[in-house]
Amino acid sequence: MARGVRERLKTTYGLAVTGIAGPGGAVPGKPVGTIWIGYSDENGTEAQLLKLSKNRVLNIQITATSALNLLLKKIL
């Protein structure tokens, strides 16, 4: 997804997030709080798995902060 964002928008960096923030949506093997963050630049693409809580608001806040921190680490 992150690579697709970068390619379609013709940007230097791409970020993407997906997962189950809660409170519902869990499936076997993917409980609430299972979140993936994707990052892409000209050197490659990577993904990070977050295993968070059952608190939807907190999951969204942590996901956004984690994605932006990943971007910051990569561009500095």
mmCIF file of the N, C-alpha and C atoms, coordinates in Angstrom:
data_MODEL
# 
_entry.id   MODEL 
# 
loop_
_atom_site.group_PDB 
_atom_site.id 
_atom_site.type_symbol 
_atom_site.label_atom_id 
_atom_site.label_alt_id 
_atom_site.label_comp_id 
_atom_site.label_asym_id 
_atom_site.label_entity_id 
_atom_site.label_seq_id 
_atom_site.pdbx_PDB_ins_code 
_atom_site.Cartn_x 
_atom_site.Cartn_y 
_atom_site.Cartn_z 
_atom_site.occupancy 
_atom_site.B_iso_or_equiv 
_atom_site.pdbx_formal_charge 
_atom_site.auth_seq_id 
_atom_site.auth_comp_id 
_atom_site.auth_asym_id 
_atom_site.auth_atom_id 
_atom_site.pdbx_PDB_model_num 
ATOM 1   N N  . MET A 1 1  ? 0.823   -1.193  0.000  1.00 0.00 ? 1  MET A N  1 
ATOM 2   C CA . MET A 1 1  ? 0.000   0.000   0.000  1.00 0.00 ? 1  MET A CA 1 
ATOM 3   C C  . MET A 1 1  ? 0.867   1.257   0.000  1.00 0.00 ? 1  MET A C  1 
ATOM 4   N N  . ALA A 1 2  ? 1.913   1.265   0.820  1.00 0.00 ? 2  ALA A N  1 
ATOM 5   C CA . ALA A 1 2  ? 2.769   2.454   0.903  1.00 0.00 ? 2  ALA A CA 1 
ATOM 6   C C  . ALA A 1 2  ? 3.470   2.706   -0.433 1.00 0.00 ? 2  ALA A C  1 
ATOM 7   N N  . ARG A 1 3  ? 3.923   1.646   -1.073 1.00 0.00 ? 3  ARG A N  1 
ATOM 8   C CA . ARG A 1 3  ? 4.551   1.811   -2.386 1.00 0.00 ? 3  ARG A CA 1 
ATOM 9   C C  . ARG A 1 3  ? 3.528   2.312   -3.399 1.00 0.00 ? 3  ARG A C  1 
ATOM 10  N N  . GLY A 1 4  ? 2.317   1.792   -3.352 1.00 0.00 ? 4  GLY A N  1 
ATOM 11  C CA . GLY A 1 4  ? 1.267   2.241   -4.245 1.00 0.00 ? 4  GLY A CA 1 
ATOM 12  C C  . GLY A 1 4  ? 0.941   3.713   -4.054 1.00 0.00 ? 4  GLY A C  1 
ATOM 13  N N  . VAL A 1 5  ? 0.905   4.165   -2.816 1.00 0.00 ? 5  VAL A N  1 
ATOM 14  C CA . VAL A 1 5  ? 0.683   5.584   -2.525 1.00 0.00 ? 5  VAL A CA 1 
ATOM 15  C C  . VAL A 1 5  ? 1.776   6.419   -3.178 1.00 0.00 ? 5  VAL A C  1 
ATOM 16  N N  . ARG A 1 6  ? 3.019   6.009   -2.959 1.00 0.00 ? 6  ARG A N  1 
ATOM 17  C CA . ARG A 1 6  ? 4.160   6.761   -3.492 1.00 0.00 ? 6  ARG A CA 1 
ATOM 18  C C  . ARG A 1 6  ? 4.134   6.799   -5.018 1.00 0.00 ? 6  ARG A C  1 
ATOM 19  N N  . GLU A 1 7  ? 3.843   5.673   -5.632 1.00 0.00 ? 7  GLU A N  1 
ATOM 20  C CA . GLU A 1 7  ? 3.836   5.608   -7.096 1.00 0.00 ? 7  GLU A CA 1 
ATOM 21  C C  . GLU A 1 7  ? 2.670   6.383   -7.698 1.00 0.00 ? 7  GLU A C  1 
ATOM 22  N N  . ARG A 1 8  ? 1.484   6.208   -7.162 1.00 0.00 ? 8  ARG A N  1 
ATOM 23  C CA . ARG A 1 8  ? 0.306   6.888   -7.731 1.00 0.00 ? 8  ARG A CA 1 
ATOM 24  C C  . ARG A 1 8  ? 0.344   8.391   -7.550 1.00 0.00 ? 8  ARG A C  1 
ATOM 25  N N  . LEU A 1 9  ? 0.846   8.837   -6.408 1.00 0.00 ? 9  LEU A N  1 
ATOM 26  C CA . LEU A 1 9  ? 0.890   10.268  -6.135 1.00 0.00 ? 9  LEU A CA 1 
ATOM 27  C C  . LEU A 1 9  ? 2.206   10.908  -6.559 1.00 0.00 ? 9  LEU A C  1 
ATOM 28  N N  . LYS A 1 10 ? 3.146   10.060  -7.040 1.00 0.00 ? 10 LYS A N  1 
ATOM 29  C CA . LYS A 1 10 ? 4.459   10.535  -7.489 1.00 0.00 ? 10 LYS A CA 1 
ATOM 30  C C  . LYS A 1 10 ? 5.149   11.354  -6.397 1.00 0.00 ? 10 LYS A C  1 
ATOM 31  N N  . THR A 1 11 ? 5.222   10.746  -5.202 1.00 0.00 ? 11 THR A N  1 
ATOM 32  C CA . THR A 1 11 ? 5.855   11.387  -4.061 1.00 0.00 ? 11 THR A CA 1 
ATOM 33  C C  . THR A 1 11 ? 7.163   10.685  -3.716 1.00 0.00 ? 11 THR A C  1 
ATOM 34  N N  . THR A 1 12 ? 7.957   11.318  -2.895 1.00 0.00 ? 12 THR A N  1 
ATOM 35  C CA . THR A 1 12 ? 9.225   10.747  -2.451 1.00 0.00 ? 12 THR A CA 1 
ATOM 36  C C  . THR A 1 12 ? 8.991   9.643   -1.430 1.00 0.00 ? 12 THR A C  1 
ATOM 37  N N  . TYR A 1 13 ? 8.000   9.829   -0.566 1.00 0.00 ? 13 TYR A N  1 
ATOM 38  C CA . TYR A 1 13 ? 7.710   8.887   0.503  1.00 0.00 ? 13 TYR A CA 1 
ATOM 39  C C  . TYR A 1 13 ? 6.251   8.459   0.450  1.00 0.00 ? 13 TYR A C  1 
ATOM 40  N N  . GLY A 1 14 ? 5.995   7.247   0.910  1.00 0.00 ? 14 GLY A N  1 
ATOM 41  C CA . GLY A 1 14 ? 4.626   6.758   1.023  1.00 0.00 ? 14 GLY A CA 1 
ATOM 42  C C  . GLY A 1 14 ? 4.415   6.136   2.389  1.00 0.00 ? 14 GLY A C  1 
ATOM 43  N N  . LEU A 1 15 ? 3.305   6.419   3.002  1.00 0.00 ? 15 LEU A N  1 
ATOM 44  C CA . LEU A 1 15 ? 2.910   5.814   4.277  1.00 0.00 ? 15 LEU A CA 1 
ATOM 45  C C  . LEU A 1 15 ? 1.524   5.200   4.116  1.00 0.00 ? 15 LEU A C  1 
ATOM 46  N N  . ALA A 1 16 ? 1.310   4.087   4.784  1.00 0.00 ? 16 ALA A N  1 
ATOM 47  C CA . ALA A 1 16 ? -0.004  3.463   4.765  1.00 0.00 ? 16 ALA A CA 1 
ATOM 48  C C  . ALA A 1 16 ? -0.224  2.755   6.091  1.00 0.00 ? 16 ALA A C  1 
ATOM 49  N N  . VAL A 1 17 ? -1.453  2.714   6.532  1.00 0.00 ? 17 VAL A N  1 
ATOM 50  C CA . VAL A 1 17 ? -1.804  1.961   7.739  1.00 0.00 ? 17 VAL A CA 1 
ATOM 51  C C  . VAL A 1 17 ? -3.063  1.149   7.453  1.00 0.00 ? 17 VAL A C  1 
ATOM 52  N N  . THR A 1 18 ? -3.136  0.002   8.077  1.00 0.00 ? 18 THR A N  1 
ATOM 53  C CA . THR A 1 18 ? -4.313  -0.846  7.976  1.00 0.00 ? 18 THR A CA 1 
ATOM 54  C C  . THR A 1 18 ? -4.382  -1.708  9.220  1.00 0.00 ? 18 THR A C  1 
ATOM 55  N N  . GLY A 1 19 ? -5.565  -2.137  9.549  1.00 0.00 ? 19 GLY A N  1 
ATOM 56  C CA . GLY A 1 19 ? -5.684  -3.018  10.703 1.00 0.00 ? 19 GLY A CA 1 
ATOM 57  C C  . GLY A 1 19 ? -7.056  -2.957  11.326 1.00 0.00 ? 19 GLY A C  1 
ATOM 58  N N  . ILE A 1 20 ? -7.115  -3.462  12.546 1.00 0.00 ? 20 ILE A N  1 
ATOM 59  C CA . ILE A 1 20 ? -8.376  -3.558  13.266 1.00 0.00 ? 20 ILE A CA 1 
ATOM 60  C C  . ILE A 1 20 ? -8.266  -2.703  14.524 1.00 0.00 ? 20 ILE A C  1 
ATOM 61  N N  . ALA A 1 21 ? -8.791  -1.487  14.457 1.00 0.00 ? 21 ALA A N  1 
ATOM 62  C CA . ALA A 1 21 ? -8.697  -0.558  15.581 1.00 0.00 ? 21 ALA A CA 1 
ATOM 63  C C  . ALA A 1 21 ? -9.677  -0.923  16.694 1.00 0.00 ? 21 ALA A C  1 
ATOM 64  N N  . GLY A 1 22 ? -10.782 -1.558  16.334 1.00 0.00 ? 22 GLY A N  1 
ATOM 65  C CA . GLY A 1 22 ? -11.765 -1.970  17.332 1.00 0.00 ? 22 GLY A CA 1 
ATOM 66  C C  . GLY A 1 22 ? -12.971 -1.047  17.327 1.00 0.00 ? 22 GLY A C  1 
ATOM 67  N N  . PRO A 1 23 ? -13.951 -1.268  18.117 1.00 0.00 ? 23 PRO A N  1 
ATOM 68  C CA . PRO A 1 23 ? -14.007 -2.362  19.065 1.00 0.00 ? 23 PRO A CA 1 
ATOM 69  C C  . PRO A 1 23 ? -14.353 -3.698  18.429 1.00 0.00 ? 23 PRO A C  1 
ATOM 70  N N  . GLY A 1 24 ? -14.951 -3.676  17.250 1.00 0.00 ? 24 GLY A N  1 
ATOM 71  C CA . GLY A 1 24 ? -15.271 -4.927  16.557 1.00 0.00 ? 24 GLY A CA 1 
ATOM 72  C C  . GLY A 1 24 ? -14.318 -5.158  15.405 1.00 0.00 ? 24 GLY A C  1 
ATOM 73  N N  . GLY A 1 25 ? -14.612 -6.179  14.627 1.00 0.00 ? 25 GLY A N  1 
ATOM 74  C CA . GLY A 1 25 ? -13.851 -6.453  13.423 1.00 0.00 ? 25 GLY A CA 1 
ATOM 75  C C  . GLY A 1 25 ? -12.818 -7.550  13.548 1.00 0.00 ? 25 GLY A C  1 
ATOM 76  N N  . ALA A 1 26 ? -12.632 -8.062  14.750 1.00 0.00 ? 26 ALA A N  1 
ATOM 77  C CA . ALA A 1 26 ? -11.641 -9.112  14.947 1.00 0.00 ? 26 ALA A CA 1 
ATOM 78  C C  . ALA A 1 26 ? -12.065 -10.383 14.220 1.00 0.00 ? 26 ALA A C  1 
ATOM 79  N N  . VAL A 1 27 ? -11.088 -11.105 13.729 1.00 0.00 ? 27 VAL A N  1 
ATOM 80  C CA . VAL A 1 27 ? -11.298 -12.411 13.101 1.00 0.00 ? 27 VAL A CA 1 
ATOM 81  C C  . VAL A 1 27 ? -10.261 -13.353 13.696 1.00 0.00 ? 27 VAL A C  1 
ATOM 82  N N  . PRO A 1 28 ? -10.449 -14.649 13.561 1.00 0.00 ? 28 PRO A N  1 
ATOM 83  C CA . PRO A 1 28 ? -9.465  -15.578 14.103 1.00 0.00 ? 28 PRO A CA 1 
ATOM 84  C C  . PRO A 1 28 ? -8.057  -15.261 13.575 1.00 0.00 ? 28 PRO A C  1 
ATOM 85  N N  . GLY A 1 29 ? -7.125  -15.127 14.490 1.00 0.00 ? 29 GLY A N  1 
ATOM 86  C CA . GLY A 1 29 ? -5.750  -14.811 14.117 1.00 0.00 ? 29 GLY A CA 1 
ATOM 87  C C  . GLY A 1 29 ? -5.458  -13.334 13.970 1.00 0.00 ? 29 GLY A C  1 
ATOM 88  N N  . LYS A 1 30 ? -6.489  -12.497 13.970 1.00 0.00 ? 30 LYS A N  1 
ATOM 89  C CA . LYS A 1 30 ? -6.319  -11.046 13.864 1.00 0.00 ? 30 LYS A CA 1 
ATOM 90  C C  . LYS A 1 30 ? -7.205  -10.353 14.897 1.00 0.00 ? 30 LYS A C  1 
ATOM 91  N N  . PRO A 1 31 ? -6.725  -10.277 16.130 1.00 0.00 ? 31 PRO A N  1 
ATOM 92  C CA . PRO A 1 31 ? -7.533  -9.641  17.172 1.00 0.00 ? 31 PRO A CA 1 
ATOM 93  C C  . PRO A 1 31 ? -7.565  -8.121  17.029 1.00 0.00 ? 31 PRO A C  1 
ATOM 94  N N  . VAL A 1 32 ? -8.500  -7.510  17.726 1.00 0.00 ? 32 VAL A N  1 
ATOM 95  C CA . VAL A 1 32 ? -8.540  -6.050  17.795 1.00 0.00 ? 32 VAL A CA 1 
ATOM 96  C C  . VAL A 1 32 ? -7.173  -5.570  18.269 1.00 0.00 ? 32 VAL A C  1 
ATOM 97  N N  . GLY A 1 33 ? -6.684  -4.514  17.651 1.00 0.00 ? 33 GLY A N  1 
ATOM 98  C CA . GLY A 1 33 ? -5.378  -3.969  17.985 1.00 0.00 ? 33 GLY A CA 1 
ATOM 99  C C  . GLY A 1 33 ? -4.262  -4.430  17.062 1.00 0.00 ? 33 GLY A C  1 
ATOM 100 N N  . THR A 1 34 ? -4.592  -5.290  16.100 1.00 0.00 ? 34 THR A N  1 
ATOM 101 C CA . THR A 1 34 ? -3.607  -5.724  15.111 1.00 0.00 ? 34 THR A CA 1 
ATOM 102 C C  . THR A 1 34 ? -3.539  -4.660  14.022 1.00 0.00 ? 34 THR A C  1 
ATOM 103 N N  . ILE A 1 35 ? -2.423  -3.948  13.950 1.00 0.00 ? 35 ILE A N  1 
ATOM 104 C CA . ILE A 1 35 ? -2.266  -2.823  13.032 1.00 0.00 ? 35 ILE A CA 1 
ATOM 105 C C  . ILE A 1 35 ? -0.949  -2.973  12.277 1.00 0.00 ? 35 ILE A C  1 
ATOM 106 N N  . TRP A 1 36 ? -0.965  -2.693  10.988 1.00 0.00 ? 36 TRP A N  1 
ATOM 107 C CA . TRP A 1 36 ? 0.244   -2.673  10.162 1.00 0.00 ? 36 TRP A CA 1 
ATOM 108 C C  . TRP A 1 36 ? 0.504   -1.253  9.677  1.00 0.00 ? 36 TRP A C  1 
ATOM 109 N N  . ILE A 1 37 ? 1.766   -0.854  9.724  1.00 0.00 ? 37 ILE A N  1 
ATOM 110 C CA . ILE A 1 37 ? 2.206   0.423   9.176  1.00 0.00 ? 37 ILE A CA 1 
ATOM 111 C C  . ILE A 1 37 ? 3.169   0.121   8.046  1.00 0.00 ? 37 ILE A C  1 
ATOM 112 N N  . GLY A 1 38 ? 2.948   0.740   6.889  1.00 0.00 ? 38 GLY A N  1 
ATOM 113 C CA . GLY A 1 38 ? 3.839   0.558   5.753  1.00 0.00 ? 38 GLY A CA 1 
ATOM 114 C C  . GLY A 1 38 ? 4.545   1.854   5.407  1.00 0.00 ? 38 GLY A C  1 
ATOM 115 N N  . TYR A 1 39 ? 5.801   1.729   4.993  1.00 0.00 ? 39 TYR A N  1 
ATOM 116 C CA . TYR A 1 39 ? 6.616   2.870   4.592  1.00 0.00 ? 39 TYR A CA 1 
ATOM 117 C C  . TYR A 1 39 ? 7.314   2.515   3.282  1.00 0.00 ? 39 TYR A C  1 
ATOM 118 N N  . SER A 1 40 ? 7.436   3.489   2.392  1.00 0.00 ? 40 SER A N  1 
ATOM 119 C CA . SER A 1 40 ? 8.124   3.252   1.131  1.00 0.00 ? 40 SER A CA 1 
ATOM 120 C C  . SER A 1 40 ? 8.873   4.500   0.688  1.00 0.00 ? 40 SER A C  1 
ATOM 121 N N  . ASP A 1 41 ? 10.067  4.284   0.161  1.00 0.00 ? 41 ASP A N  1 
ATOM 122 C CA . ASP A 1 41 ? 10.825  5.342   -0.505 1.00 0.00 ? 41 ASP A CA 1 
ATOM 123 C C  . ASP A 1 41 ? 11.593  4.705   -1.662 1.00 0.00 ? 41 ASP A C  1 
ATOM 124 N N  . GLU A 1 42 ? 12.463  5.460   -2.310 1.00 0.00 ? 42 GLU A N  1 
ATOM 125 C CA . GLU A 1 42 ? 13.167  4.944   -3.483 1.00 0.00 ? 42 GLU A CA 1 
ATOM 126 C C  . GLU A 1 42 ? 14.103  3.783   -3.149 1.00 0.00 ? 42 GLU A C  1 
ATOM 127 N N  . ASN A 1 43 ? 14.444  3.608   -1.877 1.00 0.00 ? 43 ASN A N  1 
ATOM 128 C CA . ASN A 1 43 ? 15.350  2.540   -1.450 1.00 0.00 ? 43 ASN A CA 1 
ATOM 129 C C  . ASN A 1 43 ? 14.634  1.259   -1.058 1.00 0.00 ? 43 ASN A C  1 
ATOM 130 N N  . GLY A 1 44 ? 13.323  1.307   -0.958 1.00 0.00 ? 44 GLY A N  1 
ATOM 131 C CA . GLY A 1 44 ? 12.595  0.096   -0.609 1.00 0.00 ? 44 GLY A CA 1 
ATOM 132 C C  . GLY A 1 44 ? 11.326  0.368   0.169  1.00 0.00 ? 44 GLY A C  1 
ATOM 133 N N  . THR A 1 45 ? 10.714  -0.722  0.567  1.00 0.00 ? 45 THR A N  1 
ATOM 134 C CA . THR A 1 45 ? 9.440   -0.678  1.267  1.00 0.00 ? 45 THR A CA 1 
ATOM 135 C C  . THR A 1 45 ? 9.528   -1.597  2.471  1.00 0.00 ? 45 THR A C  1 
ATOM 136 N N  . GLU A 1 46 ? 8.937   -1.187  3.578  1.00 0.00 ? 46 GLU A N  1 
ATOM 137 C CA . GLU A 1 46 ? 8.923   -2.037  4.762  1.00 0.00 ? 46 GLU A CA 1 
ATOM 138 C C  . GLU A 1 46 ? 7.600   -1.904  5.480  1.00 0.00 ? 46 GLU A C  1 
ATOM 139 N N  . ALA A 1 47 ? 7.322   -2.882  6.324  1.00 0.00 ? 47 ALA A N  1 
ATOM 140 C CA . ALA A 1 47 ? 6.088   -2.872  7.106  1.00 0.00 ? 47 ALA A CA 1 
ATOM 141 C C  . ALA A 1 47 ? 6.418   -3.210  8.552  1.00 0.00 ? 47 ALA A C  1 
ATOM 142 N N  . GLN A 1 48 ? 5.665   -2.627  9.463  1.00 0.00 ? 48 GLN A N  1 
ATOM 143 C CA . GLN A 1 48 ? 5.821   -2.894  10.888 1.00 0.00 ? 48 GLN A CA 1 
ATOM 144 C C  . GLN A 1 48 ? 4.471   -3.296  11.463 1.00 0.00 ? 48 GLN A C  1 
ATOM 145 N N  . LEU A 1 49 ? 4.496   -4.326  12.285 1.00 0.00 ? 49 LEU A N  1 
ATOM 146 C CA . LEU A 1 49 ? 3.290   -4.796  12.961 1.00 0.00 ? 49 LEU A CA 1 
ATOM 147 C C  . LEU A 1 49 ? 3.207   -4.192  14.351 1.00 0.00 ? 49 LEU A C  1 
ATOM 148 N N  . LEU A 1 50 ? 2.053   -3.633  14.666 1.00 0.00 ? 50 LEU A N  1 
ATOM 149 C CA . LEU A 1 50 ? 1.766   -3.156  16.021 1.00 0.00 ? 50 LEU A CA 1 
ATOM 150 C C  . LEU A 1 50 ? 0.708   -4.072  16.618 1.00 0.00 ? 50 LEU A C  1 
ATOM 151 N N  . LYS A 1 51 ? 0.899   -4.457  17.858 1.00 0.00 ? 51 LYS A N  1 
ATOM 152 C CA . LYS A 1 51 ? -0.112  -5.234  18.583 1.00 0.00 ? 51 LYS A CA 1 
ATOM 153 C C  . LYS A 1 51 ? -0.562  -4.361  19.751 1.00 0.00 ? 51 LYS A C  1 
ATOM 154 N N  . LEU A 1 52 ? -1.705  -3.732  19.560 1.00 0.00 ? 52 LEU A N  1 
ATOM 155 C CA . LEU A 1 52 ? -2.182  -2.734  20.505 1.00 0.00 ? 52 LEU A CA 1 
ATOM 156 C C  . LEU A 1 52 ? -3.332  -3.277  21.345 1.00 0.00 ? 52 LEU A C  1 
ATOM 157 N N  . SER A 1 53 ? -4.037  -2.371  22.013 1.00 0.00 ? 53 SER A N  1 
ATOM 158 C CA . SER A 1 53 ? -5.096  -2.739  22.959 1.00 0.00 ? 53 SER A CA 1 
ATOM 159 C C  . SER A 1 53 ? -6.456  -2.878  22.269 1.00 0.00 ? 53 SER A C  1 
ATOM 160 N N  . LYS A 1 54 ? -7.474  -2.968  23.072 1.00 0.00 ? 54 LYS A N  1 
ATOM 161 C CA . LYS A 1 54 ? -8.846  -3.019  22.569 1.00 0.00 ? 54 LYS A CA 1 
ATOM 162 C C  . LYS A 1 54 ? -9.499  -1.646  22.579 1.00 0.00 ? 54 LYS A C  1 
ATOM 163 N N  . ASN A 1 55 ? -8.735  -0.600  22.863 1.00 0.00 ? 55 ASN A N  1 
ATOM 164 C CA . ASN A 1 55 ? -9.243  0.769   22.949 1.00 0.00 ? 55 ASN A CA 1 
ATOM 165 C C  . ASN A 1 55 ? -9.085  1.450   21.587 1.00 0.00 ? 55 ASN A C  1 
ATOM 166 N N  . ARG A 1 56 ? -10.182 1.636   20.880 1.00 0.00 ? 56 ARG A N  1 
ATOM 167 C CA . ARG A 1 56 ? -10.152 2.180   19.523 1.00 0.00 ? 56 ARG A CA 1 
ATOM 168 C C  . ARG A 1 56 ? -9.453  3.540   19.433 1.00 0.00 ? 56 ARG A C  1 
ATOM 169 N N  . VAL A 1 57 ? -9.826  4.459   20.298 1.00 0.00 ? 57 VAL A N  1 
ATOM 170 C CA . VAL A 1 57 ? -9.257  5.810   20.248 1.00 0.00 ? 57 VAL A CA 1 
ATOM 171 C C  . VAL A 1 57 ? -7.749  5.760   20.478 1.00 0.00 ? 57 VAL A C  1 
ATOM 172 N N  . LEU A 1 58 ? -7.326  5.017   21.484 1.00 0.00 ? 58 LEU A N  1 
ATOM 173 C CA . LEU A 1 58 ? -5.906  4.876   21.771 1.00 0.00 ? 58 LEU A CA 1 
ATOM 174 C C  . LEU A 1 58 ? -5.171  4.205   20.608 1.00 0.00 ? 58 LEU A C  1 
ATOM 175 N N  . ASN A 1 59 ? -5.780  3.186   20.008 1.00 0.00 ? 59 ASN A N  1 
ATOM 176 C CA . ASN A 1 59 ? -5.161  2.507   18.863 1.00 0.00 ? 59 ASN A CA 1 
ATOM 177 C C  . ASN A 1 59 ? -4.938  3.462   17.697 1.00 0.00 ? 59 ASN A C  1 
ATOM 178 N N  . ILE A 1 60 ? -5.906  4.307   17.427 1.00 0.00 ? 60 ILE A N  1 
ATOM 179 C CA . ILE A 1 60 ? -5.779  5.276   16.334 1.00 0.00 ? 60 ILE A CA 1 
ATOM 180 C C  . ILE A 1 60 ? -4.677  6.281   16.645 1.00 0.00 ? 60 ILE A C  1 
ATOM 181 N N  . GLN A 1 61 ? -4.628  6.752   17.878 1.00 0.00 ? 61 GLN A N  1 
ATOM 182 C CA . GLN A 1 61 ? -3.594  7.726   18.262 1.00 0.00 ? 61 GLN A CA 1 
ATOM 183 C C  . GLN A 1 61 ? -2.191  7.117   18.185 1.00 0.00 ? 61 GLN A C  1 
ATOM 184 N N  . ILE A 1 62 ? -2.023  5.924   18.698 1.00 0.00 ? 62 ILE A N  1 
ATOM 185 C CA . ILE A 1 62 ? -0.716  5.259   18.664 1.00 0.00 ? 62 ILE A CA 1 
ATOM 186 C C  . ILE A 1 62 ? -0.304  4.952   17.234 1.00 0.00 ? 62 ILE A C  1 
ATOM 187 N N  . THR A 1 63 ? -1.244  4.528   16.415 1.00 0.00 ? 63 THR A N  1 
ATOM 188 C CA . THR A 1 63 ? -0.938  4.216   15.017 1.00 0.00 ? 63 THR A CA 1 
ATOM 189 C C  . THR A 1 63 ? -0.460  5.457   14.273 1.00 0.00 ? 63 THR A C  1 
ATOM 190 N N  . ALA A 1 64 ? -1.173  6.557   14.420 1.00 0.00 ? 64 ALA A N  1 
ATOM 191 C CA . ALA A 1 64 ? -0.785  7.795   13.739 1.00 0.00 ? 64 ALA A CA 1 
ATOM 192 C C  . ALA A 1 64 ? 0.585   8.264   14.202 1.00 0.00 ? 64 ALA A C  1 
ATOM 193 N N  . THR A 1 65 ? 0.813   8.241   15.507 1.00 0.00 ? 65 THR A N  1 
ATOM 194 C CA . THR A 1 65 ? 2.103   8.663   16.055 1.00 0.00 ? 65 THR A CA 1 
ATOM 195 C C  . THR A 1 65 ? 3.227   7.747   15.575 1.00 0.00 ? 65 THR A C  1 
ATOM 196 N N  . SER A 1 66 ? 2.991   6.455   15.572 1.00 0.00 ? 66 SER A N  1 
ATOM 197 C CA . SER A 1 66 ? 4.006   5.492   15.135 1.00 0.00 ? 66 SER A CA 1 
ATOM 198 C C  . SER A 1 66 ? 4.347   5.665   13.661 1.00 0.00 ? 66 SER A C  1 
ATOM 199 N N  . ALA A 1 67 ? 3.337   5.887   12.825 1.00 0.00 ? 67 ALA A N  1 
ATOM 200 C CA . ALA A 1 67 ? 3.575   6.077   11.399 1.00 0.00 ? 67 ALA A CA 1 
ATOM 201 C C  . ALA A 1 67 ? 4.391   7.344   11.150 1.00 0.00 ? 67 ALA A C  1 
ATOM 202 N N  . LEU A 1 68 ? 4.038   8.417   11.822 1.00 0.00 ? 68 LEU A N  1 
ATOM 203 C CA . LEU A 1 68 ? 4.782   9.669   11.643 1.00 0.00 ? 68 LEU A CA 1 
ATOM 204 C C  . LEU A 1 68 ? 6.196   9.571   12.210 1.00 0.00 ? 68 LEU A C  1 
ATOM 205 N N  . ASN A 1 69 ? 6.382   8.849   13.321 1.00 0.00 ? 69 ASN A N  1 
ATOM 206 C CA . ASN A 1 69 ? 7.726   8.640   13.858 1.00 0.00 ? 69 ASN A CA 1 
ATOM 207 C C  . ASN A 1 69 ? 8.581   7.819   12.909 1.00 0.00 ? 69 ASN A C  1 
ATOM 208 N N  . LEU A 1 70 ? 7.993   6.815   12.271 1.00 0.00 ? 70 LEU A N  1 
ATOM 209 C CA . LEU A 1 70 ? 8.731   6.025   11.283 1.00 0.00 ? 70 LEU A CA 1 
ATOM 210 C C  . LEU A 1 70 ? 9.181   6.914   10.131 1.00 0.00 ? 70 LEU A C  1 
ATOM 211 N N  . LEU A 1 71 ? 8.298   7.744   9.622  1.00 0.00 ? 71 LEU A N  1 
ATOM 212 C CA . LEU A 1 71 ? 8.649   8.663   8.548  1.00 0.00 ? 71 LEU A CA 1 
ATOM 213 C C  . LEU A 1 71 ? 9.774   9.595   8.996  1.00 0.00 ? 71 LEU A C  1 
ATOM 214 N N  . LEU A 1 72 ? 9.661   10.143  10.181 1.00 0.00 ? 72 LEU A N  1 
ATOM 215 C CA . LEU A 1 72 ? 10.685  11.059  10.695 1.00 0.00 ? 72 LEU A CA 1 
ATOM 216 C C  . LEU A 1 72 ? 12.045  10.370  10.783 1.00 0.00 ? 72 LEU A C  1 
ATOM 217 N N  . LYS A 1 73 ? 12.097  9.166   11.302 1.00 0.00 ? 73 LYS A N  1 
ATOM 218 C CA . LYS A 1 73 ? 13.358  8.417   11.403 1.00 0.00 ? 73 LYS A CA 1 
ATOM 219 C C  . LYS A 1 73 ? 13.975  8.194   10.025 1.00 0.00 ? 73 LYS A C  1 
ATOM 220 N N  . LYS A 1 74 ? 13.148  7.913   9.049  1.00 0.00 ? 74 LYS A N  1 
ATOM 221 C CA . LYS A 1 74 ? 13.652  7.616   7.712  1.00 0.00 ? 74 LYS A CA 1 
ATOM 222 C C  . LYS A 1 74 ? 14.175  8.859   6.992  1.00 0.00 ? 74 LYS A C  1 
ATOM 223 N N  . ILE A 1 75 ? 13.556  10.006  7.229  1.00 0.00 ? 75 ILE A N  1 
ATOM 224 C CA . ILE A 1 75 ? 13.986  11.182  6.461  1.00 0.00 ? 75 ILE A CA 1 
ATOM 225 C C  . ILE A 1 75 ? 15.102  11.958  7.142  1.00 0.00 ? 75 ILE A C  1 
ATOM 226 N N  . LEU A 1 76 ? 15.385  11.657  8.411  1.00 0.00 ? 76 LEU A N  1 
ATOM 227 C CA . LEU A 1 76 ? 16.481  12.373  9.094  1.00 0.00 ? 76 LEU A CA 1 
ATOM 228 C C  . LEU A 1 76 ? 17.816  11.706  8.885  1.00 0.00 ? 76 LEU A C  1 
# 
